Amino acid sequence: MSYVYKISGRIDSNNSKQLEDDILSEHEKHGDMVLDAKELEYISSAGLRVLLKLRKIQGELEITNVSRDICDILEVTGFDNLLKVKAVLREVSIENCELIGKGGNGRVYRISEDEIIKVYSKNTSPESVESERRLGKCAFVAGVPTAIAYDMVKVGDSLGIVFEMVKADVIAAKFMNEPEKFDMYAQKYAQLFKQIHTIDLSGKGLPTTKQIYLGYLSHLGEWYDEKELELLKRFIERIPDKNTMVHGDFHTNNIMVQGDELLIIDMAEISCGNPIFDLASSYFAHNLNPRRDPNSVMRYLNITADVALRLWDVMMRYYFDTDDGGKIEKYNSVIEGFCMLKAALIPAIWVNMPNERKKAAVEAAKKHFFPQAEKLLEKLDEILG
């Protein structure tokens, strides 16, 4: 177990040399150490250089009980990427707070006039929550219309992220409560979906969608034979590379309406890749599932199956800039094929899904995806170029 060294007060050029001497002396006595920053009020660049020296000596440096103010300093200077930072989490109560949205991995509550909180499912790890916060920050800087994420917090036994969100509603509520404005909100929704695929995320340090999908294959050995896994691998690798944003989970519970603007609040699955990945995921949510299991749509999207299908029609017409029903049908056919690729990966994506549903997804993929895999790649060039 590493030796714990406490740093406290204000560390700047006036006392950084003393800190360095003390830390190096303690390191000689005890070996690798963890820094406890519970009582640290401020640290300047001089103090940060001391931490950097210690990190170079022991290879990795963990700093615990870090306050929000110190976290901000570490983030601005880039030291959050150099150190293993464990922040002190403030506690937030959602008692008597309005539930304004829910999804597969959490719920969204309004906690004040200008703040909302996304509360994650209890089995969500701190690493996953912090990853989404960082991805959201990256997306915001890249120009993605997203809410500003503040800090990770504790909500009872769960974790959450607080977002700035003034007088905003989940767009699902708008579709259901203001049907007379359906066309307006549907066009904005479709515009946002197309807009994110114009955002270049190259060089932002994000994973590629291909990397994510290829990673799923190592967890599918019990569901497919070697020949089928090889076909999945070749198919994913042959999808043309692009540097555009892929949201990964674009649906009506992840989009907020703030005034005249739509904002994305869920960044857990964003990556860099071909828009076909997003088209396929959203096709499942807005088209395939509403047709096959209409009763489940309200549970997942907070809209009816009929509204979901109407919404998808608007999305397709806007995305491909056409009112030609024949073209829309052709595009839907190709996208549904790629949707079946994700269905093939379901046992690895949703590990907690009941086995009977995993089995059904695998059987559907073997029936509808594998036989047409080669032709799908040819058709992809026709619709996306």
C-alpha positions as CSV (number, residue, x, y, z in Angstrom):
1,M,0.0,0.0,0.0
2,S,1.4,3.4,-1.0
3,Y,2.5,5.9,1.6
4,V,0.0,8.9,1.9
5,Y,1.6,12.4,2.0
6,K,-0.7,15.3,2.8
7,I,-0.4,18.6,1.0
8,S,-2.2,21.6,2.4
9,G,-2.7,25.4,2.4
10,R,-1.4,27.4,-0.5
11,I,1.5,26.2,-2.6
12,D,3.4,28.8,-4.7
13,S,6.9,30.0,-5.5
14,N,7.4,31.0,-1.9
15,N,7.2,27.5,-0.5
16,S,7.4,25.1,-3.4
17,K,11.1,24.4,-2.8
18,Q,10.4,23.4,0.8
19,L,7.6,21.2,-0.5
20,E,9.9,19.6,-3.0
21,D,12.6,18.9,-0.4
22,D,10.0,17.3,2.0
23,I,8.4,15.2,-0.7
24,L,11.6,13.8,-2.1
25,S,12.9,13.1,1.4
26,E,9.6,11.2,2.2
27,H,9.9,9.3,-1.1
28,E,13.4,8.1,-0.2
29,K,12.1,6.8,3.1
30,H,8.8,5.2,2.0
31,G,8.9,4.7,-1.8
32,D,6.0,5.5,-4.0
33,M,3.4,7.8,-2.5
34,V,-0.2,9.0,-2.9
35,L,-0.9,12.7,-2.3
36,D,-3.8,13.7,-0.1
37,A,-5.1,17.2,-1.2
38,K,-8.0,17.4,1.2
39,E,-6.6,20.6,2.8
40,L,-5.0,22.0,-0.3
41,E,-6.4,25.5,-1.0
42,Y,-4.3,26.6,-4.0
43,I,-1.4,25.4,-6.1
44,S,0.6,27.5,-8.6
45,S,2.8,26.5,-11.5
46,A,5.8,26.2,-9.2
47,G,3.9,23.7,-7.0
48,L,2.7,21.8,-10.1
49,R,6.3,21.4,-11.2
50,V,7.1,19.7,-7.9
51,L,4.2,17.2,-8.6
52,L,5.6,16.7,-12.1
53,K,9.0,15.8,-10.7
54,L,7.5,13.3,-8.3
55,R,5.5,11.7,-11.1
56,K,8.7,11.3,-13.2
57,I,10.4,9.6,-10.3
58,Q,7.7,7.1,-9.6
59,G,6.0,6.7,-13.0
60,E,2.5,7.4,-11.9
61,L,1.1,9.8,-9.3
62,E,-2.3,9.7,-7.7
63,I,-3.8,12.7,-5.9
64,T,-6.9,12.2,-3.8
65,N,-9.6,14.3,-2.1
66,V,-9.1,17.1,-4.7
67,S,-11.5,20.0,-4.4
68,R,-13.4,21.5,-7.4
69,D,-11.2,24.6,-7.3
70,I,-8.0,22.5,-7.5
71,C,-9.6,20.3,-10.2
72,D,-10.2,23.4,-12.3
73,I,-6.5,24.3,-12.0
74,L,-5.4,20.8,-13.0
75,E,-7.8,20.8,-15.9
76,V,-6.7,24.2,-17.2
77,T,-3.0,23.3,-17.0
78,G,-3.5,19.8,-18.5
79,F,-2.3,18.2,-15.3
80,D,-5.5,16.2,-15.1
81,N,-4.1,14.2,-18.0
82,L,-0.8,13.6,-16.2
83,L,-2.0,12.7,-12.8
84,K,-4.5,10.2,-11.5
85,V,-7.0,12.7,-10.0
86,K,-9.7,11.6,-7.5
87,A,-11.9,14.5,-6.7
88,V,-14.0,15.1,-3.5
89,L,-17.6,14.7,-4.6
90,R,-20.1,17.2,-3.3
91,E,-23.5,15.7,-2.4
92,V,-26.7,16.8,-4.1
93,S,-30.2,16.0,-3.1
94,I,-33.0,15.4,-5.7
95,E,-35.7,15.3,-3.1
96,N,-38.8,17.1,-4.5
97,C,-37.0,17.8,-7.7
98,E,-38.8,17.5,-11.0
99,L,-38.0,14.5,-13.1
100,I,-37.7,15.8,-16.7
101,G,-36.2,12.8,-18.5
102,K,-35.1,9.3,-18.3
103,G,-33.0,6.9,-20.4
104,G,-31.2,3.6,-20.3
105,N,-28.4,4.6,-17.9
106,G,-30.0,7.3,-15.8
107,R,-32.5,10.0,-15.1
108,V,-32.5,13.8,-15.5
109,Y,-33.9,16.2,-12.8
110,R,-34.2,19.9,-12.5
111,I,-32.4,21.0,-9.3
112,S,-32.6,24.8,-9.7
113,E,-33.8,27.4,-12.2
114,D,-30.5,27.2,-14.1
115,E,-29.2,23.7,-13.4
116,I,-30.2,20.1,-14.1
117,I,-28.6,16.9,-13.0
118,K,-28.2,13.6,-14.7
119,V,-28.2,10.8,-12.1
120,Y,-26.7,7.6,-13.3
121,S,-27.8,4.0,-12.6
122,K,-26.2,2.7,-9.4
123,N,-23.9,0.3,-11.2
124,T,-22.3,3.1,-13.2
125,S,-18.6,3.5,-12.3
126,P,-16.9,6.8,-11.5
127,E,-14.6,6.3,-14.4
128,S,-17.6,6.1,-16.8
129,V,-19.2,9.2,-15.4
130,E,-16.0,11.2,-15.5
131,S,-15.4,10.0,-19.1
132,E,-18.7,11.4,-20.2
133,R,-18.0,14.7,-18.5
134,R,-14.7,14.9,-20.3
135,L,-16.2,13.9,-23.7
136,G,-18.9,16.6,-23.2
137,K,-16.2,19.2,-22.6
138,C,-14.4,18.1,-25.7
139,A,-17.6,18.2,-27.7
140,F,-18.5,21.7,-26.4
141,V,-15.1,23.1,-27.4
142,A,-15.4,21.5,-30.9
143,G,-18.7,23.4,-31.5
144,V,-21.2,20.7,-30.6
145,P,-24.4,22.3,-29.2
146,T,-24.3,20.7,-25.8
147,A,-25.0,21.8,-22.2
148,I,-22.0,22.9,-20.1
149,A,-21.1,20.1,-17.7
150,Y,-20.0,21.2,-14.3
151,D,-18.8,18.6,-11.7
152,M,-19.4,15.0,-10.9
153,V,-21.4,14.7,-7.7
154,K,-22.9,12.1,-5.3
155,V,-26.7,11.6,-5.2
156,G,-27.3,9.1,-2.5
157,D,-25.7,5.9,-3.6
158,S,-25.5,7.1,-7.2
159,L,-23.3,9.4,-9.2
160,G,-24.4,12.4,-11.3
161,I,-23.2,15.3,-13.4
162,V,-24.6,18.8,-13.0
163,F,-25.3,20.8,-16.1
164,E,-26.1,24.4,-16.8
165,M,-29.5,24.4,-18.3
166,V,-31.8,27.4,-18.0
167,K,-35.6,26.8,-18.5
168,A,-35.1,23.7,-20.6
169,D,-37.3,20.7,-21.3
170,V,-36.6,17.3,-22.8
171,I,-37.7,17.4,-26.4
172,A,-39.8,14.2,-25.9
173,A,-42.1,16.3,-23.6
174,K,-42.4,18.9,-26.4
175,F,-43.5,16.3,-28.9
176,M,-46.1,14.9,-26.5
177,N,-47.4,18.0,-24.9
178,E,-47.3,20.4,-27.8
179,P,-48.5,18.4,-30.8
180,E,-49.4,21.5,-32.7
181,K,-45.7,22.4,-32.8
182,F,-44.6,18.9,-34.0
183,D,-43.3,20.1,-37.4
184,M,-41.2,22.9,-35.9
185,Y,-39.6,20.7,-33.3
186,A,-39.1,17.8,-35.7
187,Q,-37.3,20.0,-38.2
188,K,-35.0,21.4,-35.4
189,Y,-34.4,17.8,-34.2
190,A,-33.5,16.7,-37.8
191,Q,-31.3,19.7,-38.3
192,L,-29.3,18.9,-35.1
193,F,-28.9,15.3,-36.2
194,K,-27.4,16.4,-39.5
195,Q,-25.4,19.2,-38.0
196,I,-23.4,16.9,-35.7
197,H,-22.2,14.9,-38.8
198,T,-20.6,18.1,-40.1
199,I,-18.4,18.5,-37.0
200,D,-14.8,17.4,-37.6
201,L,-13.4,15.7,-34.5
202,S,-10.0,14.7,-35.9
203,G,-7.2,15.4,-33.5
204,K,-9.5,15.7,-30.5
205,G,-8.2,12.5,-28.8
206,L,-11.6,10.7,-29.2
207,P,-11.8,6.9,-30.0
208,T,-13.0,6.0,-33.5
209,T,-16.3,4.3,-33.8
210,K,-14.5,1.5,-35.6
211,Q,-12.3,0.9,-32.6
212,I,-15.3,0.7,-30.4
213,Y,-17.1,-1.8,-32.6
214,L,-14.1,-3.9,-33.2
215,G,-13.6,-4.1,-29.5
216,Y,-17.0,-5.7,-29.0
217,L,-15.9,-8.7,-31.1
218,S,-13.6,-10.1,-28.4
219,H,-16.7,-10.6,-26.2
220,L,-18.8,-12.5,-28.8
221,G,-17.0,-15.9,-28.9
222,E,-19.9,-17.8,-27.3
223,W,-22.4,-16.4,-29.8
224,Y,-20.6,-16.8,-33.2
225,D,-18.2,-19.2,-34.8
226,E,-14.8,-18.0,-36.1
227,K,-16.1,-17.6,-39.7
228,E,-18.9,-15.3,-38.5
229,L,-16.6,-13.2,-36.3
230,E,-14.2,-12.8,-39.2
231,L,-17.0,-11.6,-41.4
232,L,-18.0,-9.0,-38.8
233,K,-14.4,-7.9,-38.4
234,R,-14.0,-7.5,-42.2
235,F,-17.3,-5.7,-42.5
236,I,-16.5,-3.1,-39.8
237,E,-13.0,-2.5,-41.1
238,R,-14.3,-1.8,-44.6
239,I,-16.7,0.9,-43.6
240,P,-15.1,4.1,-45.0
241,D,-13.3,6.2,-42.4
242,K,-14.5,9.7,-41.7
243,N,-13.5,12.3,-39.0
244,T,-17.0,13.4,-38.2
245,M,-18.7,13.2,-34.8
246,V,-20.8,10.1,-34.1
247,H,-23.1,10.6,-31.1
248,G,-24.0,6.9,-30.7
249,D,-27.3,7.4,-28.8
250,F,-29.2,10.2,-30.5
251,H,-32.9,10.1,-29.4
252,T,-35.6,12.2,-27.8
253,N,-34.5,11.7,-24.2
254,N,-31.0,13.0,-24.8
255,I,-32.0,16.3,-26.4
256,M,-33.1,19.4,-24.5
257,V,-35.0,22.4,-25.7
258,Q,-33.6,25.7,-24.3
259,G,-35.4,28.6,-25.8
260,D,-35.0,28.3,-29.6
261,E,-32.0,26.0,-29.3
262,L,-31.6,22.3,-29.0
263,L,-28.8,20.9,-26.8
264,I,-27.4,17.4,-26.4
265,I,-27.0,16.2,-22.8
266,D,-25.7,12.7,-23.2
267,M,-22.1,12.3,-24.4
268,A,-21.2,8.9,-23.0
269,E,-20.8,7.3,-26.4
270,I,-19.5,10.0,-28.8
271,S,-16.7,9.0,-31.1
272,C,-15.2,9.9,-34.4
273,G,-16.3,8.0,-37.5
274,N,-18.7,7.4,-40.4
275,P,-22.3,8.8,-39.9
276,I,-23.8,5.5,-40.9
277,F,-23.1,4.3,-37.3
278,D,-25.4,7.1,-36.0
279,L,-28.0,6.6,-38.8
280,A,-28.2,2.9,-37.9
281,S,-28.6,3.5,-34.1
282,S,-31.2,6.2,-34.6
283,Y,-33.1,4.1,-37.2
284,F,-33.5,1.4,-34.5
285,A,-34.8,3.8,-32.0
286,H,-37.1,5.8,-34.3
287,N,-38.2,3.2,-36.9
288,L,-37.4,-0.4,-36.4
289,N,-38.3,-0.8,-32.7
290,P,-41.5,1.3,-33.0
291,R,-42.6,-1.1,-35.8
292,R,-41.6,-4.3,-34.1
293,D,-42.4,-3.4,-30.4
294,P,-44.5,-0.3,-30.3
295,N,-45.4,-0.7,-26.6
296,S,-41.8,-0.3,-25.6
297,V,-41.2,3.0,-27.3
298,M,-42.8,5.1,-24.6
299,R,-40.6,3.4,-22.0
300,Y,-37.4,4.2,-23.9
301,L,-38.1,7.5,-25.7
302,N,-41.1,9.0,-23.8
303,I,-43.0,9.4,-27.1
304,T,-45.4,7.1,-28.8
305,A,-44.5,4.7,-31.6
306,D,-46.6,6.8,-34.0
307,V,-44.7,10.0,-33.1
308,A,-41.3,8.2,-33.4
309,L,-42.2,7.0,-36.9
310,R,-43.3,10.5,-38.0
311,L,-40.2,11.9,-36.6
312,W,-37.9,9.5,-38.4
313,D,-39.7,10.4,-41.7
314,V,-38.9,14.1,-41.1
315,M,-35.3,13.2,-40.2
316,M,-34.7,11.3,-43.4
317,R,-36.2,13.9,-45.7
318,Y,-34.1,16.6,-44.1
319,Y,-30.9,14.6,-43.8
320,F,-31.0,13.5,-47.5
321,D,-32.7,16.7,-48.7
322,T,-35.4,14.9,-50.6
323,D,-39.2,14.3,-50.6
324,D,-38.9,11.4,-53.0
325,G,-40.6,8.5,-51.3
326,G,-38.7,5.9,-53.5
327,K,-35.3,7.3,-52.4
328,I,-36.4,7.4,-48.8
329,E,-37.4,3.8,-49.0
330,K,-34.1,2.9,-50.6
331,Y,-32.1,4.7,-47.9
332,N,-34.1,3.1,-45.1
333,S,-33.4,-0.3,-46.6
334,V,-29.6,0.3,-46.5
335,I,-29.7,1.8,-43.0
336,E,-31.7,-1.1,-41.7
337,G,-29.0,-3.4,-42.9
338,F,-26.4,-1.5,-40.9
339,C,-28.8,-1.4,-38.0
340,M,-28.6,-5.2,-38.0
341,L,-24.8,-4.9,-37.6
342,K,-25.4,-3.3,-34.2
343,A,-28.0,-6.0,-33.5
344,A,-25.3,-8.6,-34.1
345,L,-23.1,-6.9,-31.4
346,I,-25.9,-6.6,-28.8
347,P,-24.5,-9.4,-26.5
348,A,-21.3,-7.3,-26.1
349,I,-23.0,-3.9,-26.0
350,W,-25.7,-4.6,-23.5
351,V,-24.2,-7.2,-21.3
352,N,-27.0,-7.1,-18.7
353,M,-29.7,-7.8,-21.2
354,P,-31.5,-11.1,-20.6
355,N,-30.0,-14.0,-22.6
356,E,-33.2,-14.7,-24.4
357,R,-33.2,-11.2,-25.9
358,K,-29.5,-11.5,-26.8
359,K,-30.2,-14.8,-28.5
360,A,-33.1,-13.3,-30.5
361,A,-30.8,-10.4,-31.6
362,V,-28.1,-12.9,-32.7
363,E,-30.6,-15.0,-34.6
364,A,-31.9,-11.9,-36.4
365,A,-28.4,-10.9,-37.4
366,K,-27.6,-14.3,-38.8
367,K,-30.8,-14.2,-40.8
368,H,-30.9,-10.6,-42.0
369,F,-27.3,-9.3,-41.8
370,F,-24.8,-11.9,-42.7
371,P,-26.4,-12.8,-46.1
372,Q,-26.3,-9.2,-47.3
373,A,-23.2,-7.9,-45.7
374,E,-21.1,-7.5,-48.9
375,K,-24.0,-5.8,-50.8
376,L,-24.5,-3.3,-47.9
377,L,-21.0,-1.9,-48.3
378,E,-21.6,-1.2,-52.0
379,K,-24.9,0.5,-51.3
380,L,-23.3,2.6,-48.5
381,D,-21.3,4.6,-51.2
382,E,-24.6,5.3,-53.0
383,I,-26.3,7.0,-50.1
384,L,-23.3,8.7,-48.3
385,G,-20.6,8.8,-50.8
